[in-house]
């Protein structure tokens, strides 16, 4: 949403963490696909 805002960064980190937890093999794909 807002990369400059801490909330946006936190949400982005959460999505990355979830992607890794859900599928460690498709970490790159999950990160690319929003």
GUKOL-600652 format. One line per 8 residues: number of its first residue (from 1); their letters; for each residue x, y, z of N, C-alpha, C. Coordinates in Angstrom, 2 decimals, decimal comma. Atoms other than C-alpha are relative to their C-alpha. Example, Ala and Ser with C-alpha at 12.3 -4.5 7.8 and 13.67 -1.06 7.14 Angstrom:
<nodes>
1	as	0,89 -1,19 0,00 12,30 -4,50 7,80 0,90 1,20 0,00 ~ -0,82 -1,19 -0,06 13,67 -1,06 7,14 -0,77 1,09 0,73
</nodes>
This chain:
<nodes>
1	xxxxxxxx	0,85 -1,20 0,00 0,00 0,00 0,00 0,89 1,26 0,00 ~ -0,90 -1,15 -0,08 2,36 2,72 1,27 1,38 -0,45 0,47 ~ -1,36 0,46 -0,33 6,04 1,70 1,12 0,70 0,94 0,97 ~ -0,64 -0,97 -0,88 7,01 4,90 2,95 -0,52 -0,14 1,43 ~ 0,58 0,15 -1,33 4,71 4,07 5,87 0,45 -1,29 0,65 ~ -0,43 1,21 -0,72 5,80 1,59 8,57 -1,03 -1,11 -0,12 ~ 1,05 1,00 0,10 2,45 -0,14 8,26 0,15 -0,79 -1,29 ~ -0,17 0,67 1,29 3,00 -0,90 4,58 1,19 -0,94 0,03
9	xxxxxxxx	-1,20 0,85 -0,08 6,50 -2,23 5,28 -0,30 -1,24 0,84 ~ 0,31 1,13 -0,88 5,18 -4,42 8,12 -0,87 -1,01 -0,74 ~ 0,88 0,89 0,76 2,44 -5,81 5,87 0,80 -0,76 -1,04 ~ -0,82 0,64 1,03 4,99 -6,51 3,15 0,84 -1,11 0,63 ~ -0,81 1,02 -0,70 7,22 -8,36 5,64 -0,87 -1,19 0,36 ~ 0,92 1,08 -0,40 4,22 -10,35 6,87 -0,29 -0,90 -1,20 ~ 0,30 0,79 1,21 3,37 -11,44 3,32 1,20 -0,87 -0,36 ~ -1,20 0,76 0,34 6,97 -12,49 2,71 0,16 -1,16 0,97
17	xxxxxxxx	-0,15 1,06 -1,01 7,07 -14,45 5,98 -1,04 -1,09 -0,25 ~ 1,06 0,99 0,26 3,74 -16,13 5,18 0,34 -0,83 -1,22 ~ -0,36 0,71 1,24 4,94 -17,02 1,68 1,05 -1,05 0,30 ~ -1,06 0,96 -0,31 8,06 -18,66 3,10 -0,56 -1,15 0,82 ~ 0,57 1,05 -0,85 6,07 -20,55 5,73 -0,92 -0,91 -0,81 ~ 0,94 0,79 0,80 3,38 -21,63 3,27 0,73 -0,87 -1,01 ~ -0,72 0,77 1,02 5,74 -22,65 0,48 1,44 0,49 -0,08 ~ -1,41 -0,40 -0,01 9,49 -22,49 1,04 0,59 -0,15 -1,40
25	xxxxxxxx	-0,53 0,24 1,35 10,06 -23,81 -2,50 -0,41 1,13 -0,93 ~ 0,49 -1,06 0,89 7,94 -21,11 -4,16 0,05 1,36 0,69 ~ -0,14 -1,29 -0,70 9,24 -18,20 -2,07 0,08 1,13 -1,02 ~ -0,15 -1,04 1,02 10,29 -16,21 -5,15 -1,31 0,23 -0,72 ~ 1,26 -0,13 0,73 7,04 -16,93 -7,00 -1,03 0,72 0,86 ~ 0,98 -0,61 -0,89 4,92 -16,00 -3,99 0,29 1,48 0,18 ~ -0,37 -1,41 -0,19 6,87 -12,76 -3,51 -0,35 0,81 -1,25 ~ 0,28 -0,71 1,24 6,49 -11,83 -7,18 -1,51 0,16 -0,21
33	xx	1,46 -0,06 0,19 2,77 -12,69 -7,35 -0,64 0,64 1,21 ~ 0,62 -0,68 -1,14 0,80 -10,25 -5,21 -1,46 -0,41 0,11
</nodes>
